[in-house]
Amino acid sequence: MKNIKFSILFLVILFSSFNYTYAHCDGEDGPVITAAKKALDEGNVNLVLIWVKQNDEKEIKDLYEKTVSLRKVSPEAKEIADKYFFDTLVRLHRAGEGASFTGVKPAGYNNDPSVLSADKTIESGSLKELYKMISEEVHNGLHHSFEKVESLKNYNKDDVEAGRRYVAAYVSFLHYAEAVYNTAKHTGEKHAHNENHEN
């Protein structure tokens, strides 16, 4: 049971990172723009530099200084400067993750429960609720896929179409189990590899 829980955790981390990169970080209420607003309010560009690659630092620093200056001109200038700064920051962040930029999304754009729960997990310092949610989803996914195979496996051997329906369910079940296992295993191995390099 302990190994299953750790596998689920690794799966959560990987899938959450995909969502985070491709759907969460480009939102107005996402972590990138939240950091940008804080950086501008507190006068500390370092709060946003962590969201871009090192080779993009200069562009962000230069734009940050211009944004700070333009914010003082007028409320209209502040609004335009902030928007351009946010757009550029998100674009460079996504480029650093190998994703395209399709514009900043409105607040609440990504309401994926796994992403919201992952954020709450980091805030609370406890994996309890996230463990529960993900383990239930994995359990339900495996159970549903398995039950379908079970319901179709005793087909009439002379009924080719029924046999094909069984094969489709069988292949789907195996692919699901394989994907869950290999994703968890790959993520776990990557995690251990990174830890070894850091030590």
N, C-alpha and C positions, 0 to 999 in steps of 0.2 A: 504493500500500500504506500509506503514511504517513497519508493522508486517511482510509482505512478504519479504521486503528487509532484515530485521534482520534474518529471517529464512534462507534466501539465504546465508547471511554472515556466519551463524553457519555451514551450509552445506559446504561452501567453506573451513572453518577452518578445519573441520573434514577430508574431502576428501584430502585437501592439506597436512594435517599431514600424511595421509597414503602414499601419493606419496613422500613426503619429506623423510619419514623414509625408505620406501622400494625401492625407485628408485632414489632419489636425493642425499642422504647423502653418497652414495657409489661411487660417481663420482669424477674424478680427479678435476673437476671444482666445485664440491659441497662444501657446507659450512664447512664440517668437515676437509677436506684436505686443504681448503683455510685457515682455522684457524691454522692448523698444520704448514703450511709454514710460516705463520706470527709469530707463536710461536717460531719457530726455528730461524727466521731472527731477531726477537726482543729479544730473550733470555728470554721469559716469558712462562713457562709451563702452567700457569693458563689459558691461552687462549684456551687450548685444554681440560683442566680438566672439563669444563662445558659440554662437549659432552659425558662424560662417567659417570657411576654411582660411588658413593662414594667408594664402595668396590673395584673398579678398579683403583683408584687413584694411589696407590703405584706402580702398574705394569707400568702405563704410566709414572710416575715420574722417575722411574728407567730406563726405556727404553729411555726416553727423554735425560737423562744425558749421556747415552751410545751413543746415536745418535749424540749429540753435540760433543762428543769426537772423534767419528769416522769420522765425517765430516771434521776434520782437517787433516786427514791422507793423503788423495788423492781425486781427483775428482771421481774416481771409487768407493772408499769407501763411499764417500758422497752420491752417487747415490743409492748404495745398502742399506745404513743405512736409508736414507730417505724413500725408498720404504718399508722397513720392518716396520718402524715407522708408516707410513701412513696405511699400511695394518692392523697392530695391532690396531691402533686407530679406524679405521672404523669397524673392527670386533667386538671390545668391545662395541662400540656405538650401533651397530645393535643388539648385544646380549642383551644390556640393554633395547632395545625396543621390544625384543621378536622375532627378525628376524634373519634368517640365513645369513651367510657371503659367498658370491659367488665370491669374488674378487673385487678389485677396478675397476670400469668401466671407459672407456676413456671419455675425455671431450666431452660434447655434447650428451652423451649417453641418458640422459633424457631431451627431448625437449618438454615435455608435456606443452602446453600453460598455463594451470592453475598453474603449479609450477613456470614457468618463470614469469608469471604475479604476483604471490604471492610474489616472491622475489623483483620484481620491486615496488610492493605496499609498502613493508617494507622500501625500499630505499627512495621512494618518500614521504612516510607518508600519502598517499592518497589512499582510497579504490575505487575511482571513476571508474577506468578502469576495475578493478577486478569485481566490482559489475556489471558493464555493461556486461562483458563477461559471467559471471556465470548466471545472470538473463536471458540472451538470450538463453543459453543452456537449462535451466530449462523450459523456455517458449516453446522452440522448441520441447523439449522432451515430455512435456505434450500435446502440440498441436498435434504432430504427432501421439501419442498413442491414443488420444481421437478421432481424425479424422478416424483412422482405425476402432475403435469400431462403430462409427457413420455409416461408410460405410457398415458395415456388420450386423447391428442389425435388419434390416428389411428383414431377410432371409425367405425363404419359410419354413414353419414349418414342411413340409414333407421331406425337404432336410436335412438329419442328418449331412452330411459332412459340409454343409454350416453352420449349427448350431454349429458344433464343431469349425469351424474357428472363429465364433463370440465369443464363449466361450474363446478360446485361446487369442483373442484380448482383451476381457473384463478382463480376469485374469491378463494379462500383464499390462493393464492400471491401474488397482487397485493396483497391486504390486508396480508399479513405483510411483504412488501418495503416497502410504503408506510409501515407503522407503524414499522418499524425506521429507515427513512430520515428520516421526518418527526420522529420523537422525537429522533433524533440531531441533526438540523438545528435544531429548536426549542430544544433544550437548549444547543447551541453558541451560537445567537444570544442566548439569555438570559444565558449566561455572559459573552459579549462585552459585552452591554449593561450588566451589573452592573459589569464592570471599568471601562468608560468613565465610569460615574457615580462610581466610587470615586477616579478619577484627577483 
